[in-house]
Amino acid sequence: MEKKRGSRTTECWIFAGALLLLFSVFVWRQFYGFNKNDEIFYISTVYRFFQGDAMLIDEWNNVQLFAFVTYPLFGFIRLFQDSNEGIVLMFRIVYLVFQVLVSLYCFWRMKEYGWVRILPCLFYFVTTPYNINGLSYNTLAFGFLLLSLVTLACTKKPVFHDFFLTGIFTAGAVLANPYTVLLFVIYGLVCAAAFFYFRRQWVDAPSVLWIRNYLFACLGAFFIFVLFMLFVFSRGTLDEILECLTYIVMDTERQKSFMEKFLRYFVRIHRYYRILVYVTGVQILIWIIDRKKRIPPSLYLLVVFLTAVPYIVYYGFFWEMVGINYMLIPLAFPGFTAYLVSERKDHRLFFGWYVPGLFYTLLAHFATNTGILTVSASYMIASAASMLLIGKAVREQGKIPWLSALTAVLLAVQFTGCIWQRIFYVWGDEHLPYLTQTLDQGPLKGIHTSAENKELYEEVLLDLKELSLTSEDKLFVTGIAPWIYLSTEAECAAYSTWETLETDPLISVYYEVRKEKLPTAVYCYEQDEGILETEFAYYFTDQGYEPVVMRRGIVFLRRGV
């Protein structure tokens, strides 16, 4: 007992040391990169709710529900300062803290797996979709779903509070990606099926499949649902929500048929990981045909490891476009093979974590229009489970030096690639060596960026300063520039802080439905005087707006509204 306790203490120290080292490196990295689009959109969305806008009424972007989770964090930060100065850097640090907490929770839950549990926990910490270091609908969904699956799959004898927590975590994931609710529904159906199956066998079902415990999870989810409803209806009525709901679901970017989205998922996996798909398929056939199991499991693992490593190397070190996402898929294949060839299969880990994680990648595909990019990022969940499945299969083979060495190479390449990408890949800005200029004011204060971006940023801030917008004003920004909303106390007067082109038909509809949102200033970001001869310009000038040429665009002003 003392020896086991000492071993666990050593594991804890190793994990804590590695986590602290990585945390320190990533904190340094947070100071680099001006992401003008996605990252700021996540913050600007919650900012408008902080200003008093109503969810599902004033905001029409269909991913807005995630802001319910980040709203308390934004409010907490603003308790200590009366502006958004430096808010982007603060949110980056908050995201790192979120990752640390998720990693620590998972490490605590996976006690029975010994030192191997260090790997999936650190793996989660060194990955982040697109290398965007922020609390988004992607990162929140991945984090909460991982917490939920680990709670169920890695707890030997779960009790009431475990299921209640699972419900809370699942609710968080659903707010970030509503498609996740399908996983929770399927879990309920499995519990119902287990009830009838085990009743016929005159044995008790595993406690994780008890209907009573599923209802405890529902209770946890309902708790979050009640809080969410209180938040939503504190600012609007059901009639207002129903009036706006039609426009919220009008997302032409994601309107594809079910079968088209379903088939494209497999087509994309095949396109980017063709050899791995074929090798895994052949291994399944051979394993089925080899009824007497003459082929040793180590040979299966050898083949799939040797197939996966080149993909990880290629996407991790040589692929220029978001390799930090693409390199997460290959590890999922060895995990499946490891489960297949294991003599003592860990069904709880496989069906409680790996399979739901795999299924979530399909749900992520349905929820997004970014195709393989978000799908590959979401493979982090299944690949994290793969590390435990691989560790279990390798241990079963006993002391085979070459297999242990190859496993170490596979994992070392995976971690090195992830850390390399996490440090050096920059989403939405120049390469790291060119981020030599420091922003010293505004929401991005403290961030290092390129000279070109600094010039753009400072000129826009000068434009806003000259406009002298106050909290009594309403600002509408065209184009993709959500960071401009963070740079002023003016109220957001757009149906979304995401990309709003001047040709968007929802602009006029929004002001018909939400008449009180008519802006006092329309900032046409990066536009020249050519925009003055468009229907968009006439829409505002006919209502008394005056065009003004600024440093970084054209502004339509209407004071005294």
N, C-alpha and C positions, 0 to 999 in steps of 0.2 A: 504493500500500500504506500509506504514512504517513497519507494522507488518510482512508483507511478505518479505520485504527487510531485516529486522532484522533476520528473520528465515534463509534466504539464507546466511547471513553473518556468522551465527552460524554454518551452514552446512560446509561452507568453512573452518572455523577455525578447526572444528573437523576433516575434511578430511586432511587438511594440517598437523595437529598435528600427526595423525595416520601415514600419509605417511612419515613424517620426522623421526618418531620413527622407523618404519620398515626399512627405508633407512639406518639409523645408524646401526641397527642390521645386515643388509645384507652387509654393507661395512665391518664390522668386520669379517663376515663369508667369504668374498672374499679372505681372506688371507690363507684359508685352502684348501688343496686338490691338488694333482699333477695329473691332468688328462692327461695321456701320449698320448691319442688317439684323440678322437673327438674334444675336445675344441681346441687343438693345431692345428688340421687340418684346422679349420676355419681360423686361423690366418696365418698359413704357406701358405695357398692358396693365400691370398691377398698379402702376402710378396713377392711371386715370381713375381706378377704383378708389385709390387713396384720396384723390381729389373730390370724390363724392359721386362719380358716375355709377349707374346701376348696371349690374351684370345682367346679360341677356336682354337688355333694353337699349342702353346707350352704346354698348359694344356688340358688334355683329360678327366678329370673327369666330368661327366654330371651334377654335381650340382654347377659348378663353377660360374654361373652367379650372385649368391648372392654377390660375391666379388666386383662387380661393386658398390654396395652400401657401403661396408665397406672400399673400397680403399681410399676415401678422409679422412676417420677417421684415417687410418693407416698413411697416408701421413702427416696429421696434427700432430700426435704424434711424428713422426720422424723429424718434423721441430725443435723440442726442444732437440733432442739428436741424436747422430750419430751412434747409435747401437740399437740392440733389447733388451738391458738389461732392465729387468722388464716389458717387453711389455705385458706379459700375465696378470699380475695384473692390468695394465693400461686398457687393453681391458675389463676386468671384471667390472671395475668402469664405463667405457663408456657404457657398457650394462645396468648397473643400471640407469644411467642417461637417456638412451633411454626409459627404462620402466617408469621412472618418467614422462617424457615428454608425453608418450602415455596416461598414467593415467590422467595427468592434462588436456589434450585435451579432453578425453572422459568425464571427470567430467564437463568441461565447456559446452560440447555439450548436456548434459543430464539435463539441468536446470529444465525442466518441470516435472521431476520425483521426485523432492524434495530430502529429505535426503536419500532415498533409493538408489540414484545414487552413493552414497559413496561405496556401497557394490560391484558392479561389477568392479569399478575402482580399489579398493584395492585387489579384487580377482585376477585380472590380474597381479597386482604387486607382489603378494605372490606366484605366480606359475611360473615355468619355466621348460621346458621339460628336463627330466633326471636329473634335478638340475644342469645342465651345464650352468654356468653363462657367456654366451658369445653370441656375435652376429653371429648367424648361419642361415642357410637356414630355419630352423624350427622357431627360435625366430623372425626372420625378417618377415617371412610369417604370423605368428600369429599376430604380432604387426601391420603390415600394413593392413592386412585384417580387423582387429578390427577397426582401424581408418576409413577405407572405409565404413564399415557397420554402424558404429555409426554416421558418417556424414550424410548418407542417411536416416537412420531409426529414428534418434533423432533430426532432424531439421524440425520444423513445416513448414516453408516456405523457402526451399532451393533456393538459387539464383546461378548466374553464377559461382562465385568463389567456392561455395560448390561442384558443380559438377566437376569443374576443379581440385580441391583438391582430390576428389574421384578418378579421373583418375590417378593422381600422386601416391596416396596410392596403388591403384590397380596395377599399374606398378611395384611398389616396391615389392608387394606380388608375382607377376608373375616372377620377377627376382629370387626370393627366391624359388618359387615352380611354374614352368611353367604350371602345371595343373590348377592353379587358373584362367587362362585365360578363362576356360570353364564357370566359374561363371559370368565373364564379358560378354561373348557371350550370355548366358542365359538371363542376365539382358536386353541386347539389344533386344532379341526376345520377351521378356515380354513387353517391351515398344512398339514394333511394333504391338503386339496383342492388347494392350490397346488402341492404336490409332484407330484401326478399331472397337473395341468393343464400346468404349465410343462415337465414331462418330455416330454409329447407335442409341445410346441412346439419342443423341442430348444434351449431357452434356460434360463438360470438364473433362479430366482425371486428377488425382492428378499430380501435377507438377513433382514429382519424376519419373513419368512414361512418361513424354513428350519425344518424339524422339529428339527434339531440345536439351534438357538438357542432354540426353544420348550422343549426339554428343559433347557437352561441355566436358563431362567426357573423351570421346575419344581424345579430344584435349589435355587434361592433360596427358593422357597416351602417346600420340604421342610426347609430349615434352620430356618425359623421354626416349622414344625410340630413338629420335634424338641424345640426349646426349650419349646414349649407343652405337649407331652406330659410332659416332665420336671417342669414346674411342677405340672401336674394330678396326676400319679401320685406326686408327693412327699408328697401329703397324703391320698390316698385310693386305693381299689382299684377295679378294673373292676367288680366285683360291686356295690359301693356306687353307682357312677355309673349302672349299668344299673337299679338299684332306684329311683333318683330321676329317671331320664330321662323316664319317663312323665309325671311331674308337671311337669317343666320345659316340655314341649311342650303342656301343657294350657292354652293361651292362648285363652280364649273371645273375647277382644276382636278377634283377628285371624283367627278361623275363618270364612272366607268361601270360596265356591267359586271355582275358578280363573277360570271364565268371568265371574263377577260382578265380581271384582277387575279383570280385564282390560278389560271394557267400561266399568267406572266410571272408569278412568283417562282414556279418551278423552271420556267424557261430561263429566268435570270440566274438562278442558282446553277443551272447547267452551263450557262454561258461563261460564267466566271470561275467555276470550279469543276470543269468537265471531267478531268481525270479522277479527282476524288470521288465524284458521283459514280463513275464506272467501277472504280476499284472497290468501293463499298458495296455496290450491287453484286459484283462477282463474288465477294467474300460471303455475302448472305447466301447466295446460291450454293457455294461450296460447303458452307457450314450445314446447310439443310441436307445436301446430298451425302455428306460424310457422317452417316448415322453413328458409326462406331468411334467417331472423333479421333481418327488416327493422326490428323494434322494438329500439331501442338498449338495452343493459343498464342504462344510467343511468336510464331510465324505470322499469324494474322496481324498481331500488333506491329511486327517489324515492317510489314508491307505498308500498312496504313500510316505509320509514323514517317516512313521514308517518302510517302506521297504528300503528306501534309506539310512537312518542313519547307520544301521549295516554295509552296504557296505563301506561307507565312513570311519567308525571306523576301519574296518578290513584292508582295503588297506592303510589307513593313518597311522595306528599305529602298525599293526602286519604283514603286507606284507613286506618281506625283499627286493624284487627286484623292484626298481623304483616305489614305492608306490605313489610318487608325481605325476606320470602320471595316474596310474589306478584310483586314487580317484577323478578324475575330471569328470568321466562319470556319476556317480549316480545322480548328481544334474540336469542333463539334463532331466531326466524323470519327476520329479515334475514340471519342467517348462512347459512341454507339457500338463500335467494334469491341471495345473493352467490356461493355455490358453483355454483348452477344456471346463472347467466348469465356466469360467468367463461369466457374463451376458453381459458386455460391453467389448467385445474382442478388444485388441489392435492389429489390423491387421498389422499396419505399423511395429510395433516392432517384431511381430511373423514372417511375411513374408519378412521383410527387414533386419532382424538380425538373429533371431533364426534359421529359415529354411536354409538360405545360410550358416550359421555357421555349421549346421548339415551336409549339403551337402559337405562342405569342408572336413569334417572328412573322407568321402569316397574318395575324391580326394587325401588326404594325404595317404590313404591306397594304392592307385594306384602308388603314387610317391615314395614309400619306400619299403624296404624289411624287415622292422623291425616289421611288423604286428601290433599287438594290442598296442605296446609301443608308436609309433608315433600317432596312431589313438586316443588313450586315451588322449595323451597330447593335441591334437588339439581340443578336446571337451571343452577346456577352453572357446572357443568363444561362443558356444551354451549355456554352463552352466552360463556364465556371463549374457547373455540375460535372462536366467531362473530366475535369482534373481529379475529382474524387473517384469517378468510375475507373479512370486509368490507373490511379494509385492502388485501388483495390485489386484490379486485374494483374498488375505487375507484382504485387506482394504474393498473390496466389501462385505465381510461377517459381517462387523461391529465389535463391541467389543465382541469377543469370547475369553475369557481369555486363555482357554486351547489351542486354535488354535494359538494364538499369542505366547504363551510359547513354543509350539512345533516348530513353525517356527524359533524362536530364538535359540532353541537347534540345529535344522538342520544347520543353518548358523554358529553357534558357533563351532560346530563339524567340519564343512567344513574348516573354517578359521584356527582353531587350528591345524588341521591335516596338512594343507598346510604349515603353518609357522613352525611346528615341522619338517616336511620333508625338508623344505628349509634350515633349520639350521643344522640338524643332519644327513641327508642322504648325503653320499659322493659317487659320481660316479667315479670309476676308481682308488680309493685309499683306505687306511685302514679307519676304523671308526674314527670319530672325536677325541676321547680321545687319539688315538695313533699317531696323527699328531703333534709330539713334536719337530721335527727337522726343522730348518729354512734354506732355500736355500739363499745363500748370493751373488750369481753371476749369470750371464747368463739371458736368457729370462724369467726364473721363479724366478728371484730374489724377495725376500720378501714373498714367498709362504712357508707355513708350511706343511710338509709331514712326512712320516714315515722314520725311520732310514734306512730301506732297499732301499727305493726310493732315499733317499739323496745320499747314497753310489753309486747307479747306475748312477744317474745324474752327480755327480762330476767326476766319472771315465770316462764317455763319454766326458765330457768337457775337461778332460786331454788328451784323445785320439785326440780330434779335435785340441787342442793346439799344440800337437806334430806334427800333419799333416801340421800345418802352412798354412791353406787354406786362400786364399785371394779372392777378388772380381773377379779376373781373372780366378779362378778355377771353375770347375763344379762338383757338388756333387750329387751322387745317393745313396739313403739309402734303403736297403731292409727291409722287415718286416713292422710293424706298429710303426713308430717312427717319426711322423711329427715334433716333437719338436726339433729334431736334425738339421733340416733345419734352424730353427730360431736361432740356436746357432753359426752360422757362416755367414760370408759375401759372401761365395761361392754361385754361381748361382745354382739353382735347375736344375738337369739334369735327372729328372724322368718325366714320363707322368702325374704323380699325386703324391702329397705328402702323399696321403693316402696309405693304405696297398699295397705294391708291393712285392709279393713273388718271389723267384728266379725261380719258375716254370711258371711264367706268360708269355704267348706267346707274349704279346704286347711289352715286353721289347725290343726284337730285331727289331720288326716292328717300334717302336718309333725311334730307331736310324737309321733305313733305311730312314724314312720319314723326320726326323729332324736330319740330319747328324751333324749339328753344335752343337748338344746337347750331343755328346759323352762325357762322364764324364772323369775328370782327377782323381777322387777318387770314388770308390764304397765301401761304408761302409755296410758290412753285419752284421747288428745289432744282437747281442746275438747269433752269430753263432760260431761254433768251426771249427777245421781244416778239419772236415768231408766234408765241403762244397767244398773243393779244388778238390774233385773227382766227381764233378757234371758237367753237360753240361753248366750250368750257368757259372761256373768258367772257363771252357774251352773257352767259348765265349769271355771272356776278356783276358785270358792269351795268347790265340792265336794271339791277337792283340798287344801283348807286355806289358800287365799289369803285375805288380809284386805283389804277395800276401804278406801281412805283418800282423802278429798276434798282435792284440791290446788287451787292457784290457777287452773290452766288445764286441769283435767281430773280424772279419777278414776284412782287407781293401785291395782292389786291386788298385794299384797306377800306373798312367801313366803320368809322368811329361813331360813338353815341348810340349804339344799338343796344 
